[in-house]
Amino acid sequence: MKNRKLQLTFADGLQAVINMDEVIRSYTGIFTKLQENAYFRQVRVSSDMGMIVWPNGADVCPDVLYSFAFGRPIVINGERVFN
């Protein structure tokens, strides 16, 4: 499956469709299994952590997802670190 997309709603009400192929640039390591369509669809929102997770422990930080949804990079100490 290419164009792995998730429709997300964030705590502030922002709704966005995120192309996960842009977020997860390399489906290796813990993300390898996400290449399987049926497995990718097992994504859930962790109620205690507030992030999307898969059964094997793969997860994506909400700040990273919000960065892609809002279209702004994550910047730390003046340096672009993600997106």
matplotlib code that plots the C-alpha trace (Angstrom):
import matplotlib.pyplot as plt

x = [0.0, 1.4, 0.0, -0.6, -2.9, -4.6, -7.3, -6.6, -8.3, -6.1, -7.0, -7.4, -9.9, -7.5, -8.4, -6.0, -5.2, -1.6, 0.4, 2.3, 4.8, 6.1, 6.3, 7.8, 10.3, 11.8, 9.7, 12.5, 13.0, 9.8, 8.0, 8.7, 5.4, 3.4, 4.0, 1.4, -2.0, -3.9, -1.3, -1.2, -5.0, -4.5, -3.4, -5.0, -4.8, -3.2, -5.5, -2.8, 0.0, -2.1, -0.2, -1.0, 0.3, 0.4, 0.3, 4.1, 4.9, 5.5, 4.3, 4.5, 4.7, 1.7, 4.0, 5.4, 2.0, 0.8, 3.8, 2.9, -0.8, -0.1, 2.7, 5.3, 8.6, 9.7, 12.4, 14.7, 17.2, 16.8, 17.5, 14.9, 14.9, 11.8, 9.5]
y = [0.0, 3.4, 6.6, 5.4, 8.1, 8.7, 11.2, 12.7, 15.2, 16.9, 18.1, 21.7, 20.6, 20.8, 18.0, 16.8, 13.9, 12.9, 11.1, 8.7, 7.9, 11.5, 11.0, 7.5, 7.9, 4.5, 1.5, -0.4, -1.7, -1.5, 0.2, -2.7, -4.5, -1.3, -2.0, -4.7, -3.2, -5.2, -4.4, -0.7, -0.5, -1.8, 1.7, 3.0, 6.1, 5.4, 7.0, 7.3, 8.6, 10.5, 9.1, 6.7, 3.2, -0.2, -3.6, -4.1, -1.0, 1.3, 4.8, 8.4, 11.4, 13.7, 16.8, 15.3, 14.6, 18.1, 19.5, 17.8, 18.7, 22.4, 22.5, 23.9, 22.3, 21.4, 23.9, 23.5, 26.1, 27.7, 24.5, 22.7, 19.1, 17.6, 18.2]
z = [0.0, -1.0, 0.3, 3.8, 5.2, 8.5, 9.2, 12.6, 14.9, 17.5, 21.0, 19.7, 17.0, 14.1, 11.6, 9.0, 6.7, 7.3, 4.6, 6.9, 4.1, 4.6, 8.4, 8.4, 5.6, 6.0, 6.9, 8.6, 12.1, 14.2, 11.3, 8.8, 9.6, 8.8, 5.1, 5.4, 4.7, 7.3, 9.9, 9.1, 9.7, 13.2, 14.3, 17.5, 19.6, 23.0, 25.6, 28.2, 25.9, 23.3, 20.3, 17.5, 18.2, 16.6, 18.3, 18.0, 19.9, 16.9, 17.6, 16.4, 18.6, 18.4, 18.1, 14.9, 13.5, 14.4, 12.7, 9.4, 9.8, 10.5, 7.8, 10.2, 11.0, 14.6, 15.5, 18.6, 19.5, 16.1, 14.2, 12.1, 13.5, 11.8, 8.8]

ax = plt.figure().add_subplot(projection="3d")
ax.plot(x, y, z, "-o")
ax.set_aspect("equal")
plt.show()
